[in-house]
């Protein structure tokens, strides 16, 4: 059936909605929203000479068009974003889904704990943020520890302490675990911390001044001096972090630049009047789109699953009413989008713009560097087709908890979403050859079955033995066109002395330490090693924590839980005496002796 654009346009209404352009296979090419569906869709087919080459290429692939009418432009914007997230159209600007943003949390305990949090928000706790990155949260926790001395320890540790920890000794905690601070004073510290996090610094300082004066009147000069130091520290922190009293306390500042087809968007977060830092985003499929389209795509996609501030500063000349309506509906209160900012907002926008430009230039430099490295690698192996590289490594501790890693390099960058761990069981402990054989079989049997892409080059972290195993597996599976290379560590395991072992070549290749190809191989090999070690440590820790107790007769799930909770983990349990073990509910003296003997 021939696609007749004019006939379809003629049947569209003058109403807000969403349109989807599909190819012959029914896959979505583009999803867009419109205040007037008829006018918006017609604009694609009336004057194609004014469209960008990218859009003209897309229109040449359109075989059908679907539309959905909505009640408002705001509703259309929300539906458009949901469809973009679910369909990932080839010609839409896409911002990668990041992990949920981190928060700083004050728990709902009698003695609240200050903690890092990522994930869903529980109603019994108080949350502050979101922060642009985990580092900003941890820095804030350190500052609050210094000023307000609130506990950060886990509940299992807090409930079983018998003496103050090191944090109390260095004046970072008031030690509520051993009752060295009253509930009233601790609650006051938590309240002041909360005021500070909400941007009410003056209120927090006034409360501290009142406490200091009261302590001095009671002749408790040491307590008054401690509070005086808190006030000084709080003022020092405020001078470093506070933005302004005149600017709205919850603001996001968004700036975008395009440098030689590299688009970078910088987001600056201000919460409670405090500058929390910024973050760069690099959209996909942004070629041929202008800055306003990129910002609009970011706003609609980013705030669907993220808290919306009261004010968003952007540089746009297009109308923002539809976005304001959608964000206000999402936030449950009026959200203002400030276009073309002036005054104080302009200062912050200029900073975000500078950061975005720096990010774009850095990304451009990185692409040039990675391109040169890849080209050098292609020349070493005389294969210009090499684009996708996979690398394998094995990690274990004397044969315990063996884990193999597979990391992927493609499109001039590491593709972390495609990394894989393989837990290796059923082999002789320490047999790296068997572990490598198992990992390669499991990986490439799936690829042959159509699950995943076939690499152009496979790097094996190891010598001739590991490479021989890889050759056997690939011959067994029937993958004879993939280049295999063993990366053997050089003398003294020094970087730059690696030897590249290639099948059917009598002598290994040793590149110069400054060779671009060697740098790329080292980058991928080191990432495979890091990822394997990470998986091994996680598996080993889980095994050691559970298996030792599970082997003891009479120790079920409930008793294991009581023991680990009482002593704060396996390390504390191992350090406990027989008498300490016998004090746990459900543990008899005979069982305590059996547990002690098994652990030692």
LINLINWO-V138864 format. One line per field, one symbol per residue. phi: phi as a letter, one per 40 degrees, with the letter a starting at -180 (. if undefined). psi: psi as a letter, one per 30 degrees, with the letter a starting at -180 (. if undefined). A space follows every 10 residues. Layout:
phi=???
psi=???
//
This chain:
phi=.ccbcccccc ccccbcibbb cbcccgccca bbbacbdccc ccccbcbccc ccdccccccc bcbaabbbcb cacccccccd cccccccfcc bccbbccccd ccbcbbcccd bdbcacabhc bcccbbbbic bcaccccccc cccccccbfc cbcccccdcb cbaccccccc gbacfccbgc accccccccc ccccccccgc cccccccccc ccccccccgc cccccccdcc cccccccccc bccacccdcb bbbbbbbbbf gccbbbbbbb bggbcchbac bbccfcdgbc ccccccccdc ccccbbdbcc abcbbabccb dccccccccc cgacbbbccf cbgccccccc cccccccccc cccccccccc cccccccccc cfacccbbbb bbabbabfgc fcbbbbbbba fgaccccbca bbcbbgbcdg cccccccccc cccccccccg chccccabcb cicccccccc cccccccgbc cccbacbccc cgfcchbcbb bbdgbcbccb ccdccccccc ccdccccccc cccccccccc cccccbcccc cccgbccccd ccccccbghc cccccccccc ccccdgbcdc cccccccccb
psi=kkjjeeeeef gklillakkk klaffgkkek kllkejeeee eefffeifff lleeeeeeff fkflkklkkl fleeeeeeee eeeeeefike gkkkkkjllk kllkkjlgle jkkklkkkal kkfflkkkal lfleeeeeee eeeeeeefhk kglleeeefg kflkaeeeeg hgkghffghf kleeeeeeee eeeeeefggi eeeeeeeeee eeeeeeeggi eeeeeeeeee eeeeeeeeee fkdlffkkfj kkkkkkljjh gjkkkkkkkk kggkjfalkk kjllhfkfkl eeeeeeeeee eegeglkklf kkkljkflkg eeeeeeeeee fglkkkjjki llbeeeeeee eeeeeeeeee eeeeeeeeee eeeeeeeeee ghjffjekkk kklkkljhfk hkkkkjlkkl hglkiffglk kjkklglkkg jeeeeeeeee eeefeeeefg illklfkkkj jaaeeeeeee eeeeeefgif fkkkkkjkka kggkkfgkkj kkkgkeklkj lkfgkeeeee eeeeeeeeee eeeeeeeeee eeeeeeeeef fkkfjaeeee eeeeeeggle eeeefkleee effkkfjlee eeeeeeeef.
//
